[in-house]
Each structure stands twice: as structure tokens, then as C-alpha cells.
Amino acid sequence: MAFAVHVNINRCTGCGNCVKACPVNALELYTIDPVTKDKIYTVKDGKAISLDVKAELCAGCGVCVGACPYQVITLSGRGETGMLANI
């Protein structure tokens, strides 16, 4: 069954816990250089601008959800099967 990953980037502090916890490296946290528009893989001013989920890698395991202390990431779609019910 399909699932969706939802990220509330407005609440993200850029702590990186989700990125470190992901067993398949499906998450990418970065800010954008205002001049070059390049990705910068460190958080500036304590704020992340973008948290990308690489859908082709994401297994829907929910490890990132549990790793986030601010409840920024949620999963939907697989809960009906009970596979992610404990997250």
C-alpha cells in the first residue's frame, strides 16, 4: 500500500535527528545560499529551509517520525494496515 511523508518545515529546527536516524538515507536537510542558490548542508541561524524526502529511497518505516522531537514529520497511508500504527 502507498504512503505519504508529510513535513511541516515551518516547525523544523534543523536539528538533523531525522537525517541521522534514517536507515536508508532518504532525507536531505539543507539551506540555500542566497547568492549562488547552491545547497548548503549546514543549518543557518538554527533554521532549516528545506527537508527533502527522496521518495525512491523511503521505505516508510517511520524511524524519522520517532527521531523528531518536534513532531515535524508524519506518515499517512500505511496506517490502515497497522504497519505504522505504533508510530
Number of C-alpha atoms within 10 A of each C-alpha: 7 7 14 13 17 13 18 12 16 11 13 21 17 22 17 20 14 25 22 14 17 18 15 13 14 18 20 15 20 20 19 17 11 8 6 7 9 11 13 12 12 16 18 14 8 11 17 22 17 18 20 14 17 14 13 7 12 18 14 20 15 21 15 26 23 16 18 19 14 13 14 18 21 16 18 13 13 16 14 10 9 8 12 15 10 8 13
